[in-house]
Amino acid sequence: MRSGPWRFLAIVVTVSLGLSGCGLPSSKSASTHAGSPNAAVTGRGQEGAVHPGNATAPTSAGQILVPGAMAPDVLLTAEPSGKRVPISAYLGKKPVVLNAWASWCPPCREETPQLVSMYRAYGTKVQFLGVNLTSLDSVPAAETFIRRYHIPYPVLFDTQGDFDRAYSVIAEPMTYVINQQGRVVSIHVGALSGSALRAVMEQALASH
């Protein structure tokens, strides 16, 4: 179980929406319980969603990342080169759908084939980016996961836990929609079904 200033938010989201994700108090079938676009922490008026408000400044230590905030620009590792790459390198040209995952997480395994399918359908219009939570995982296990699921989009490695902290990760997986200005549009906690991911893609395309 994760702990920290955002643990209460994780519990509220789980109880309200029945999400499936590693680290949540109760994990159920992702295909059955996470198939709604409302399975998100979002600043928009969706029924059943948690509304933490719209932040207007980047997060700092001890703060929770919420919709409306600028996406924190953390340095991650590109394998196998080991080169440190900022998230900002992927922002500004297209809307970004960023998925944070761990190789040992069953909901991540269920969700990844759907993400690969969405990449094939939307990859020319939306920038897909994966982040392995390597401080909770390992590089060899993450690389095996990438090969197993034939992930075609870039994946960066959070070897030092900087992404985990800056992006307020409360469960695995988590998906973030970031617009072309680098602002977080929505944050989705837990695995999403194919229909929910299609809704996320449309939201990304509509973001400004």
C-alpha positions in Angstrom: 0.0 0.0 0.0 1.3 3.4 -0.9 1.3 6.1 1.7 1.8 9.9 1.7 -0.3 13.0 1.5 -2.5 11.7 -1.4 -3.4 8.3 0.2 -6.9 9.7 1.2 -7.5 10.7 -2.5 -6.7 7.2 -3.6 -9.2 5.7 -1.2 -11.9 8.2 -2.2 -11.4 7.4 -5.9 -11.5 3.7 -5.3 -14.6 3.7 -3.1 -16.5 6.0 -5.5 -15.5 4.3 -8.8 -14.5 0.7 -8.1 -11.2 1.1 -10.0 -8.7 -1.6 -10.7 -5.1 -0.8 -9.9 -2.1 -2.1 -8.0 -1.8 -0.4 -4.6 -5.5 0.5 -4.3 -7.3 -0.8 -1.2 -9.5 -3.1 -3.4 -8.5 -4.4 -6.8 -11.2 -5.9 -9.1 -11.5 -6.8 -12.8 -10.3 -3.8 -14.9 -12.5 -4.8 -17.8 -15.6 -4.8 -15.6 -15.0 -1.9 -13.2 -12.8 0.6 -15.0 -14.6 0.9 -18.3 -15.9 4.4 -17.8 -14.4 7.8 -18.8 -15.5 8.9 -15.3 -12.8 6.7 -13.8 -10.5 9.7 -13.5 -9.4 12.6 -11.3 -10.5 15.4 -13.5 -11.1 19.1 -13.4 -14.2 18.8 -15.6 -17.8 18.3 -14.5 -18.1 14.5 -14.9 -20.6 12.7 -12.7 -18.9 10.4 -10.2 -15.4 12.0 -10.7 -13.3 13.5 -7.9 -12.9 17.2 -8.3 -9.8 18.5 -6.5 -10.0 21.9 -8.3 -7.9 23.5 -11.0 -4.3 24.2 -10.0 -2.5 27.0 -11.9 1.1 26.4 -10.9 3.5 23.4 -11.2 3.7 21.1 -8.2 6.5 21.1 -5.7 7.5 18.7 -2.9 4.6 17.7 -0.8 1.9 19.0 -3.3 -0.5 16.8 -5.2 -0.6 17.0 -9.0 -4.1 17.9 -10.2 -5.7 18.8 -13.5 -4.9 22.3 -14.5 -1.3 22.2 -13.3 1.6 22.3 -15.6 3.2 18.8 -16.2 6.3 18.6 -14.0 9.5 18.4 -16.2 11.4 15.5 -14.6 14.5 13.8 -16.0 14.0 10.1 -16.7 16.3 7.4 -18.2 16.2 6.1 -21.8 17.3 2.5 -22.0 19.5 0.9 -23.1 21.6 4.1 -23.7 21.1 5.3 -20.1 20.7 8.8 -21.4 18.7 11.2 -19.1 15.7 12.6 -21.0 13.3 15.4 -19.8 9.6 14.8 -20.2 9.5 18.2 -21.9 11.2 16.7 -24.9 7.8 15.0 -25.7 5.6 18.0 -25.1 4.5 20.9 -27.3 3.9 19.2 -30.7 0.9 17.0 -30.0 -1.4 16.2 -27.0 0.3 13.6 -24.8 -1.2 10.5 -23.3 1.3 9.3 -20.6 0.9 5.9 -19.0 2.8 5.0 -15.8 3.1 1.3 -15.1 5.1 -1.5 -13.4 5.8 -4.9 -14.9 4.5 -6.8 -11.8 1.1 -5.1 -11.8 -1.7 -7.3 -13.2 -3.9 -4.4 -14.2 -1.0 -2.9 -16.2 -0.7 -6.2 -18.1 -4.4 -6.1 -18.8 -4.4 -2.5 -20.0 -1.2 -2.5 -22.1 -2.6 -4.3 -25.2 -5.4 -1.8 -25.3 -2.8 1.1 -25.2 -0.9 -0.6 -28.0 -4.1 -0.8 -30.0 -4.9 2.9 -29.3 -1.4 3.8 -30.5 -2.1 2.1 -33.8 -5.3 4.1 -34.2 -4.2 7.5 -32.8 -0.4 7.5 -32.9 -0.1 10.0 -35.7 -2.3 12.6 -33.8 -1.4 11.9 -30.2 2.1 11.5 -28.6 2.1 8.3 -26.5 4.6 8.0 -23.7 5.2 5.2 -21.2 6.9 5.6 -17.9 8.1 2.5 -16.1 8.1 3.1 -12.3 11.5 1.5 -12.1 12.2 2.6 -8.5 9.5 0.1 -7.6 10.4 -2.3 -10.4 13.6 -3.2 -12.3 15.1 -2.4 -15.7 15.3 -6.1 -16.8 11.7 -6.8 -15.8 10.5 -3.6 -17.6 12.5 -4.4 -20.7 10.9 -7.9 -20.7 7.5 -6.4 -20.4 8.1 -4.0 -23.3 9.2 -6.9 -25.5 6.3 -9.2 -24.4 3.7 -6.6 -25.3 5.5 -5.2 -28.3 5.1 -1.6 -27.0 5.8 0.6 -30.1 5.9 4.0 -28.4 8.7 5.5 -26.3 9.1 4.2 -22.7 11.3 6.1 -20.1 12.5 4.6 -16.8 11.9 6.3 -13.5 15.0 4.8 -11.9 15.1 7.4 -9.0 11.4 7.8 -8.2 11.4 11.4 -9.4 8.3 10.8 -11.7 6.5 8.8 -8.9 6.8 11.8 -6.6 6.3 14.7 -9.0 3.2 13.1 -10.7 1.6 12.0 -7.4 1.4 8.3 -8.4 -1.0 6.6 -6.0 -1.5 3.3 -7.9 -0.4 1.4 -10.9 -1.3 2.1 -13.7 -2.0 5.8 -14.0 -2.7 7.7 -17.2 -2.3 11.4 -17.7 -3.6 13.6 -20.6 -1.4 16.6 -21.2 -2.3 19.3 -23.8 0.1 21.0 -26.2 0.8 23.8 -23.8 2.1 21.2 -21.3 -0.9 21.5 -18.9 -2.5 18.4 -17.3 -6.0 17.9 -18.6 -7.0 14.8 -16.6 -5.5 12.1 -14.4 -6.9 8.5 -14.6 -6.2 6.1 -11.7 -6.2 2.4 -12.4 -6.6 0.3 -15.5 -8.9 1.6 -18.3 -10.9 -0.5 -20.8 -10.7 -0.1 -24.5 -13.8 2.1 -24.6 -12.5 4.3 -21.7 -9.2 4.7 -23.5 -10.9 5.7 -26.7 -12.7 8.4 -24.6 -9.2 9.5 -23.3 -7.9 9.7 -26.9 -10.8 11.9 -27.9 -10.3 14.1 -24.8 -6.6 14.5 -25.7 -7.5 15.5 -29.3 -10.0 18.0 -28.0 -7.6 19.6 -25.5 -6.0 23.0 -26.2 
